[in-house]
Amino acid sequence: MTMLRLPTMVDVHVHMRVPGGEHKEDFDSGTAAALAGGVTQLLAMPNTSPPIVDAAIFDVAATQAAAQARCDYGIYLGATDENAPLNPALQRRAAGLKIYVNDTFGTLRVESLATMQNHFRAWRGPGPIVVHAEGLFVPACIALAAQYDQHVHFAHISRGSEIVAIRSAKERGLPVSCEVAPHHLWLDERDLPRLGPYGDMRPRLATEGDRKVLWEAVRSGVVDCIATDHAPHLREEKESNSPPPGVPGLETTLPLLLNAVQATRLTIEQVVALTATNPRRLFHLTEPAESYLEVEIGALWTLPERGWQTRPDWSPFAGERVAARLRRTVLRGQIAYEDGVVHAAPGSGRDVREY
């Protein structure tokens, strides 16, 4: 067996459920899961209850994060039809501006083109405008990026047609980037009968053909980041009559990616770019000093049914055989996670916009 040292990871798409959904996940359990997955910087989405759309709710989330977080964190602001333009000081504190164009979990959504234009015109935060846009909304958002010269980052791209539009925009030199979630790379609609409600997420699982296009886009560099879209819900919620969409992902992404390296689908350099170098560059994040991962490669392990750090304690990848496991996460010279145990204390994480 071989020990490999890697840079710590960034996850630009995480749902911490704070405020209002702490029974699913909070900054304590969620950042413990992050460290167990090799992530030392995560960016928390704003589709909470209530959504993070103004200074008062932002402060509620930031206060909980400061008290609970075990790794470093940022918090997005959510766009609404009523909150443009956002206060410049608040923009500077945010990880980015999130605009939901398509339906997802929660009520946050922008439906007016005029509102979209107002947000694109007014946004001056250090992070990009991140859009949940599917299908024909992707070229529409590309047009806004061109019109206002705003960096637009597309969350969880899942369809081949969306990749075609983003590739074309990049070839024209437009300021766009995109991410893909592991569940859209490793799963497709053929897995739905097996997974049932545990395979329900937004965007929904696509076709095998879409999945092949995504893999090629990851390998060719059209896709900039791998982001988990970690969207935790309890087992009893997923097994209810109205199961909410979303799957956990913080703890499984690294072993899956290293499986891809073992299978020669990716190189280790590509994994580092997708999980560390690119997201830090695109979101203007500083890498924590004296921080690294130690990964063991060479044996086979099975991803478990239970025993995860994330509060829901399940994974759609349970039972998957992997050829690598994270042994240690070091953050600022201190062992934050080692061999199944999280050592970093609640409140030891830092706001990424404050260093």
N, C-alpha and C positions, 0 to 999 in steps of 0.2 A: 504493500500500500504506500501511497505517496501523499505528502502534505503539500498543499498549494497555498500560497499567500496571494490574496486579491485585495483590491481597493474595496472599501465599504460601499454599499449600494444606496441608491436614491429611489424612492417610489413616489412619483408625482401624482398618484391617483389612489387615494385611500379614503374610506368612509369610517370616521371615528364615532359617529352617532351622537356627538356632543354639540349642542344640548338636545335633550328630549328622548333619546333612545339608548341611554346608558346601560339598560339591561342587555342590550345586544353587544355593545363594545363601548369602552371609554378610553381615555388616553393612557390609563394604567395598563389595562389588558392589551390594548392595541399596540402600544409601543413595545411591550414585552414580546408580542408576536413578531413585531418588526425586527427586533434584535435577534430573535431565534431564527429569522430568515436572512440575516446579514444586512438588514436595512438600518442605517443610522440617521437618515434624514427622510421624513415623509411629509407629504403635503395633504392636508385634510380638506375634504370637499364640503360645500356649504348647504347641501340639501338635507338639512337637519330639521328639527321640530322645536321651536320655530327655525326657519332658515336663516343663515348668516348673511343678512342683506343690509345691515346698518351697524353703526358703531356700538350700540348697546348690546346686540347679540354677539357681535365679534368679541367684545370684552368678556362676555360670559364664557365663550369657548376658549379664549386666550387665558383666562384665569384658571379654568380647569386644567388646561394643558400645562401651564406653568407649575401647578401643584402636583400633577400626576405623571407627566411624560418621562419616560426612561431613556428615550432617544430624542434627537432633535426634530423639530416640527415646524411647519408653516400652515397657515390657514387661508383658504380661499374666501373671497367675497363672491356672493351670488348676485347675478343681474336680475332685475325685475322690470316690469313695465313702468314702475313708479320711481326707481331710485337712481336714475341717471340725471346729472353727473354725480358720481360719488366724491366725497370729500377727499382732496388731495393727500392730506395726512393719513387718512385711512387707507388710501390706495398704496401708499408707501409701506404700510405694515403688512399688506396682504401677500400671499404666495402668488396670486394672480386673480384674474376675474373669470368666473365660470358662468357661461351662458348655456342654459339648457334649451335647445330648440325642439328636441323630440321628447316624448314621454319617458319617464323613468320613475324610480321609487321616490316618493315625496311629491310636493306640490309645486316646486320651483320650476318655472318655465317662462320663456319670453315668446310671445306670439306676434308681436308687432314689428314690422320691418323698420318703422321709424324709430322704435326703441332700440333696435339693434344698431342702427346708424348713430344714435345718440351715444350709446356706450362705446362704439368704436371711435367716435370722434373725441370723446372725453378721457379715455383711459390713458393714464401716464404712470402706472405702477411699474415696479422693477420686473415683475413677471409678465408672461404673455396673457392674451385672452385665450382661454381654453373653452372649446365648444363641444358639447354633446350634440353632434349633428350626424344624421344618417341619410343615406340615399341622396336625393336631389338637394337636400340642404347643404351637402358638402360643397358643391360648386358655388352655391349661393354665398357661403361664408368665405370661400376663396375670393370671390368678387369683392366682398367687403374688405378683405385684407389688402387687396390691390388698391381699392379706392382710397383707403385711409392710411396705407402704409403701416399697418399694425401687424405685429407678429401674432399669428393665429396658430394655436396648437390644437390638433384634433385628438380628442380622447377616444380610446378603445375602438379604433377602426376595425371593422369586421368583414367587409364585403370587398370583393375584387373590383367592382366598379368604383368604389371610393378610393382604392389605391391608384387606379388609372387617373382619376381627377387630381389627386395629390401629386403623383409623379409628374403630370403635365405642368402643374403650378410650379413645382420646384425647377423644372427645366426652363421655365420662363423667368426664373429668378425671383419669384414672389416669396414673401416672408412667412412661409408655412412650415410646420413640423407636425409629426404625428407619433402616436404610440399604439401598440397592440398589447392586449392582455393575454396572459398565458392560456386562459381557457379557450380563447378563439384560435390559438395555435395548436393545442393538443386535443381539443374536442370539436365535434361538429354535430349536426342534427341527427346523425345516426346513433349518437350516444343518449339521446333523450329517452327512449324506452327504458334503458338501464338506470338512468339517473332520476327520472321522474321530476318532482319539484326541485330536487337538488341540482338540476341542470337548467333551471330557469334563471335567466339574467337578462339585462339590457345593455347593449344590443343582444338579441337572441342568438343562439348558436346558428351558424350558417351552414352552407353546403361543404362537401369535401372539396369541391373545386375552389370555393372561396378560400378555404384553409390553405390550399396549395399556393394560391396567389399571395396570401399573407406571408408564408414562409419565404417565398422568392423575394418579396419586398423587404423582409428582414435581412436576408443575406446580401441583397444588392445595395442596401443603405437607404432605400426610400423611407423605411420605418426608422425613426430616430431613437425611440425608447421602448423598452418593455416596462409596462406599468401594470400593477396587479388588478386595479379596480376592486380592491379588497372591500367587499360589501357584506358584512356579517349579519346573519339572522339566525336565531336559535332553531334547534331541531324542531321543537314543537310548533314554531311559526311556519317552517317549511312544510310541515306535515298537516297543516291546518286546511280548512276549506278554501282559504284565500291566501295561498303561499306568496310571500313577497319575493320579488326578483333580486338576485344577487348571490354571490358565492365568496367565501374567504379565499385569500391567496398569498398573504404575506410570507407564510412559512414554507410554501412549496415551490416558489418560483426559482430559487437558486438551484436546488437539486434537479429540477426539470431542465433548466438551461444547461447545466453541466452534463446531463444525459445527452443533450443535443451535441455537445462538444465530443463526447465519447463516440457518438454515432457519426461524427464528421459532418453534421448538418450545419454547425457553427464552429468558429475558432474561439479560443479563449479571449483573444483580442476583441472580437466582436461582442462577446458577452460583457466585457469591461466597458466598451463604448456604449452599449445599449442600456446598461444599468448604472453607470457611474459618470463617465466622461460627458456624454451627450446631455443627460438631464441636468447636470450641474451647469453646463454651458448655456443651455436654452432657458433655464429658469434663474440664472444669475445667482447660483449658490456657491458658497465657499466650502471646500472639502475640510472636514474637521481634522485638526492636526493629530499626528500619532495614532491614526485609526486604520485598521485593516481587518481582514478576515483570514482565518485558517480553515482550510477545507481538506477533508480526507477523501482520497480517490483510490479506487482499486478493488473494493469489495462491492457486494450487492446488499442493499437495504430495501425494506418495504415500507412505503409511507403508511402510517397507522390509521386505524378507524378513529381512535381517540387519543388523548394525551397531548393535544395542541395547546399553545399558550393563548390563542384567540378564544374569546368567551364562548362562541357557539360550539367549539370543539368538534368540528367535522370538516371534511374536505372532499370535493368532487374527485380528487386524485387518490383517495385512499385505496391501497392495494397496489399502486403503481410501484414497479421495481426501479430503483435508482442506483447509480453507480458512484454517487458522491454524497457526502453529508457535511454540514457545517459543524465544526468542532468548537470554534471560538470566534467571538466578535469583540474586537478591542476598539474602544471609543475614547479618544483623548488620553491614551496611554493606560487606561484602566480596562480590565476584563469586564465587559458588560454582559456577556453570555458565554457559557462554557458547558458543553456536554449535557444539554437539556435543562440547565439551570440559568435563570436570569439573575445577574448580580447587580445590575444598575438599579439604583434606588428611584422610586417615584419622585419626580421633581428635579432629577439631575439632567434632564433634557433641556436644550436651549432653543429659543426661537431663531429660525434661520435668517430672519430679517434683522437680527440684533447682533450679528457678528460678521 
